[in-house]
Amino acid sequence: MTLSTARDRSRTHDLLLLEPEPEEVTPFVDAFEATETTESVHVVDDGASALDFLHQRGEYADAPRPDLILLDLHLSDPDGVAVLTELDDRPELRQIPVLVVTASAVAEDVVQAYELHANAYVQKPSDPASFEALAEAIDQFWFRVAHLPPA
């Protein structure tokens, strides 16, 4: 029996950016929209909205299932760790890759993120060129090399 888990490499992808800092949103969105495989970047700025988006509740009832989640740990109400815990606890959400992209380099944060099954932990870029390089690296690996579960 052959199980195909590769996604169609020619299709575009939806990203969910969980970013509490308004000034950080535009560099992320611009960098990812410049890649060939990003369809759209959906943005929420707090944990409650993130969970509503992922569970398709309320104003997010028609939200798409993201192909990739970029999570800042410094969300509020609940925080990023609580969102990551929810993702890990829910089988229907567990297969979505989660990249923690945050300013923190504290070892305990890194360990906790991986214990909650984050797929990667990256320090947030500090300049536009670094945002572009990060977006391209994520695009190359997650959407061109890695085999992801079907949506």
C-alpha positions as CSV (number, residue, x, y, z in Angstrom):
1,M,0.0,0.0,0.0
2,T,1.3,3.4,-0.9
3,L,0.4,6.5,1.1
4,S,1.0,9.8,-0.6
5,T,1.4,12.6,1.9
6,A,3.0,15.1,-0.5
7,R,1.0,18.2,-1.3
8,D,0.7,19.5,-4.8
9,R,3.9,21.5,-5.2
10,S,2.2,23.8,-7.8
11,R,-0.5,25.0,-5.5
12,T,-0.3,28.1,-3.2
13,H,-0.5,28.0,0.6
14,D,-2.3,29.8,3.4
15,L,-0.2,30.9,6.3
16,L,-1.5,32.0,9.7
17,L,0.6,34.6,11.4
18,L,0.0,35.0,15.2
19,E,1.8,38.3,15.8
20,P,1.0,40.7,18.7
21,E,3.1,43.6,17.5
22,P,1.5,45.7,14.7
23,E,4.8,47.0,13.4
24,E,6.0,43.4,12.8
25,V,3.0,42.4,10.7
26,T,3.9,44.3,7.5
27,P,7.4,42.9,7.1
28,F,6.1,39.4,7.6
29,V,3.2,39.8,5.2
30,D,5.3,41.5,2.5
31,A,8.1,38.9,2.7
32,F,5.7,35.9,2.4
33,E,3.5,37.4,-0.3
34,A,6.7,37.9,-2.3
35,T,7.3,34.1,-2.4
36,E,5.9,32.0,-5.2
37,T,3.9,29.6,-3.1
38,T,2.0,31.9,-0.6
39,E,-1.6,32.4,-1.4
40,S,-2.4,34.6,1.6
41,V,-1.2,35.5,5.0
42,H,-3.9,35.6,7.6
43,V,-3.0,37.6,10.7
44,V,-4.4,37.6,14.3
45,D,-2.9,39.4,17.2
46,D,-4.1,37.6,20.3
47,G,-4.5,34.0,21.5
48,A,-8.3,34.0,21.6
49,S,-8.5,35.1,17.9
50,A,-5.9,32.6,17.0
51,L,-8.0,29.8,18.6
52,D,-11.2,31.1,17.0
53,F,-9.4,31.1,13.6
54,L,-8.1,27.6,14.0
55,H,-11.4,26.2,15.2
56,Q,-13.4,28.3,12.6
57,R,-15.5,30.0,15.2
58,G,-17.3,33.3,15.2
59,E,-16.0,35.8,12.7
60,Y,-13.6,33.1,11.5
61,A,-16.3,30.5,10.7
62,D,-15.1,30.5,7.0
63,A,-11.4,30.7,7.7
64,P,-9.2,28.3,5.7
65,R,-7.2,25.7,7.5
66,P,-3.7,27.1,7.4
67,D,-0.9,25.1,5.8
68,L,1.6,26.6,8.2
69,I,1.4,28.6,11.5
70,L,3.9,31.3,12.5
71,L,3.5,31.8,16.2
72,D,5.0,34.5,18.5
73,L,5.0,33.3,22.1
74,H,4.2,36.8,23.4
75,L,0.5,36.6,22.4
76,S,-2.0,37.7,25.0
77,D,-5.3,36.2,26.2
78,P,-4.2,33.3,26.1
79,D,-0.4,33.5,25.5
80,G,1.5,31.7,22.7
81,V,2.4,28.7,25.0
82,A,-1.3,28.1,25.7
83,V,-2.1,28.3,21.9
84,L,0.8,25.8,21.2
85,T,-0.6,23.5,24.0
86,E,-4.1,23.6,22.4
87,L,-2.6,22.8,19.0
88,D,-0.7,19.9,20.5
89,D,-3.8,18.6,22.3
90,R,-6.1,18.6,19.3
91,P,-5.6,15.8,16.7
92,E,-7.3,17.8,14.0
93,L,-4.8,20.7,14.4
94,R,-1.7,18.8,15.4
95,Q,-0.7,18.1,11.8
96,I,-0.3,21.8,10.9
97,P,3.3,22.7,11.1
98,V,4.0,25.4,13.8
99,L,7.1,27.6,13.6
100,V,7.7,29.6,16.7
101,V,9.0,33.0,15.4
102,T,9.7,35.2,18.4
103,A,12.2,37.7,19.8
104,S,13.0,35.4,22.8
105,A,16.2,33.5,22.8
106,V,15.7,32.2,26.4
107,A,16.6,28.5,26.6
108,E,13.5,27.7,28.7
109,D,11.3,29.1,25.9
110,V,13.1,27.0,23.3
111,V,12.8,23.9,25.3
112,Q,9.1,24.5,26.2
113,A,8.2,25.1,22.5
114,Y,9.8,21.9,21.4
115,E,8.3,19.9,24.3
116,L,4.9,21.2,22.9
117,H,5.9,19.8,19.5
118,A,6.7,23.1,17.7
119,N,8.3,22.1,14.4
120,A,10.9,24.9,14.6
121,Y,12.0,27.8,16.8
122,V,13.4,30.9,15.1
123,Q,14.4,34.3,16.4
124,K,12.4,37.0,14.8
125,P,14.3,38.9,12.1
126,S,15.3,42.5,12.8
127,D,15.5,44.0,9.3
128,P,13.5,43.7,6.0
129,A,16.3,41.7,4.3
130,S,16.2,39.2,7.1
131,F,12.4,38.9,6.9
132,E,12.8,38.1,3.2
133,A,15.5,35.5,3.8
134,L,13.4,33.8,6.4
135,A,10.3,33.8,4.2
136,E,12.3,32.3,1.3
137,A,13.9,29.7,3.6
138,I,10.5,28.7,5.0
139,D,9.0,28.6,1.5
140,Q,11.8,26.5,0.2
141,F,11.7,23.9,3.0
142,W,8.1,23.6,4.0
143,F,6.5,24.0,0.6
144,R,9.1,22.6,-1.8
145,V,11.1,20.0,0.1
146,A,9.0,18.7,3.0
147,H,6.1,16.3,2.5
148,L,3.2,17.6,4.6
149,P,-0.1,15.8,5.4
150,P,-2.9,16.5,3.0
151,A,-5.2,19.4,3.9
